[in-house]
């Protein structure tokens, strides 16, 4: 349990250290210089920009992967992939798509503030945003929260569901954005369950990738939709309910199929 906490603190520390290692020279190279930059940091008056956050996101994802894999806190293995779990991968993708509208409807009902909506949209509007947020971030976060933290919790706690819930809670809290946290917790439960059933981070990485890629497609294909509610997108409450119902018709069969198909590599 203590080691799981160390993994979490290490991940947060990497984010903190790498972020400031990037933004201090970035801002200091401008008109204000180093002294004004340090003063702005001390006062909490930093104006983050999308390019700055893209660089920091990419950097701390790469550093996280290096640290956690070098320390062997997560051990990547092709064993599960060798079982050719293509059916599992297909239903994971369907499940990911099925979570999107129900989750969005739930978040709109909660009416939580979104602290990063504009910056997040700007980051996703560039191809590098796809590399950073849709490829590197899912891999790094699954290595940490499922491959390291959940793996340890499963081996040290009696109840796998307590372990899954704790890892999902950690995953939710590190997002530090009220509008993202409920979705991150629920998706964390789903990805934790998939890791528990398979012993592999592959299904979680795939679901995480589909989830983030859907946001990327939304920003670039329908750029104005991020500022609209589901009611505004679909035109009426009835159509929103129909869309959510259709999504559940994807999600529930996908969960059933995954429950039937997911097994550890050594039992496949």
N, C-alpha and C positions, 0 to 999 in steps of 0.2 A: 504493500500500500504506500509506504514511504517512497519507494522508488518511482511509483507512478506519479507522485507529486513532484519528484525531481524532474521527471520527463516533461511535465507540464510547465514547470518554472523555467526549464532550459529553453523550451519552445518560445515562451513569452520573452525571455531574456534575449534570445536571438532576434526576435522581431524588434525589440527596443533598441538594441545595440546597432543592428544593421540600419534601422531607420535613421537614427541620428548620425551614423557614419556616412550616410548618403546626404542627408539634408543640410548638415553643417557646412561642408565644402560647397554644396550646391548654392545655398543662400549667401555664403560668405563671398562667393565670386561675383556677386552683384554689387550694387551701389553702396549698400550699407556696410559691407565688410564684416569681418569676424566679430568685432565687438557688438555691433548692432544685432547680428544673428544670435549671439549668445544671450543678449538682453531680451530679444523676442522669445527665445525658448524659455528663459526663466519666467517671463510674464505670461507664457501660454498664448502668445499672439502670432503663432506661425500660420501663414497662409499656404496650405498645401495645394499643389496643382496636380492635375492628372498625370503629366509626364513624370513628375517627381515620385508620385505614388507607384507608378508602373515600374520604375527603376527599383524602388525599395521592395516592392512585392516580389519582383523577379529575384532580387539579391537574397532576400531572407528565405525564399523557397529553396534556392540552390544551397545556401549555407545549412539550412535545416536538413536537407537530404544528406549532405556530406557528413554532418555531425552525427545524426542518428544511425546512418549506415556504417560509418567508420567505428562508432562505439558499439556496434552490433546490438543496439537497443531494438532495432527491427531487422529481421533477416528476410530479405527478398529471395524467393525461390521459384523456379519455373515448374515445380511439381504439380500444382493445381492446374496450370495452363496445359500441361501435358495430358491431362485427362480429357481435353477437348470439350470444355463445358459450354459449347456454343448455345445450347438451349437455355442454360442459366443466363448467359450474357444477353440473349434476346429478351427474356422476360424481365431482366434487370432494367434494360432500356425502356421497356413498356411501363414498368412500375415507376420509373423516374418521370416519364411524361405524364403519367396519371396523377402524380402528386402536385403538379404545378398549379392548376386552377383551384383545387380544394384548399391548398396551402395559402394561395393569394386571397381567396375569399375569407379564410379564417383570419389572416393578418389585417384585412380591411375591417373586419368586424371588431378586432381588438383595438384598431385605430392607434397604433403605436407610432411614435415619431421616427422618421427615417433620416438619420444624420448624414448619410453618405450617398444619397440617391443621385445627385447631380454629378459628383466626382466619379462614382461607380459607372454611370452611363458614359461619361467622357473616356474613362479608361477602356471600356469595352468597345468604343467606337473605332479603335485602331487595331490593325492585325496583331501588333505586339501585345495588345490587351488580351487577345485570344490565347497567345502563347503563355502569358503570365498567369491569367486568372482561370483559364479553362484547361490548360495542360499541366503546368508546373504546380499550381496551388492545390488541385485535387490530389496529385501524387504525394506532395509533401505532407498535406494534412492527413491523408489516410495512413501514411507511414507513422505519423506521430500518434494520432488518436485511436486508430484501430491496431496497427502493427506493433506499437509500443505500449501505449497506455492500456488499451482494452485487453491486450494479450496478457499483461501482468495482472490486471484486475481479475480476469477469468481464472487465473491460476491461484489467486490468493483469497477470493471471496466464495462463499458457498453457493450463493444464488447467481446464476449467469445474468438474470434480468437486472439485478442490482448493479452488477458490473457494467452492463450495457447502458443502463440509465446514467450512471456516474460518468462514463466516458462521453455520452451524449451531452450531459450537462456541461462538462468541461469544453466540449466542442462549441456549444452554444455561447458560453460566456466569453470565449476569446474573440468572438466576432464583435463584441463591444458596441453593437448597434441594435437598439430595441426592436426595430422593424425586422431584423434578420434573425434574432435569437429564437423565437418560437419555431420558425421553419428549420433552423439549424438543429434544434433539439429533436424535432420529429424525424428529420432525415438522419440525424445521428443515431436514433433508435433503430431505424431501418438498416443502416449500414452496419451498425453493431451486431444486429441479428444475423446479417449475412456473413459477417466475419466469424461469428460464433458457430454458424452451421458449416462453413467451408474451411475455416482455418486459413483463409487467404484474403488479402486486401484487394484482390482483383475485382470482385463484384462491387465493392465500395468505390474504388477508383472509377469504374465505369459509370455507376449511378451519379457520382459527384461530377464527372465530366459531362454527362448528358444534362444535368441540372444547370451547370454553369454555361454550357453551350446554348441552351435554350434562352438564357438571358442575353447572350451575345447576339443570337439571331434576332431576338426581339428588339434590341437596341438598334441594330443595323438595318433590318428590314422594315420595321415599324417604329421609327425613332420617337414619335410623339406619344406612343402608347404607354410609356413608362410614367407619364404624368397623369394618366387617366385611371379611373376606377373601373372595375369590371362592369359596373352599371353603365358607365359611359361608353365602354367598348361594345357591349352587347345590346344596349339600348333599353333594356327592361329587366326587372327582377326575375321574371319568368324565364327569360333567355339565359340569365346568369345561372339559375338553378338547373336548367337543362344542360348547360355546358359543364357545370360541376358534376351533374349526374353522369354525363358521358365520360368524364375523366375517371369517375369511380368505377365505371364499367371497364376501364382499362386497368386501374390499380388493383381492384379486388381479384380478378382472375389471375393477374400477374403474381400477386402474393400467394395465391393458391398453388400456382405452378412452381414458384420458387420453393415453397414448402415441400413439394413433392420431389423436386429435382436436386436441391442443394445437399451435398455430402462432402465431408473432408476427402482429400485426394486419396488417402489410404483406404477409403471405403467405397470409392467410385468404381 
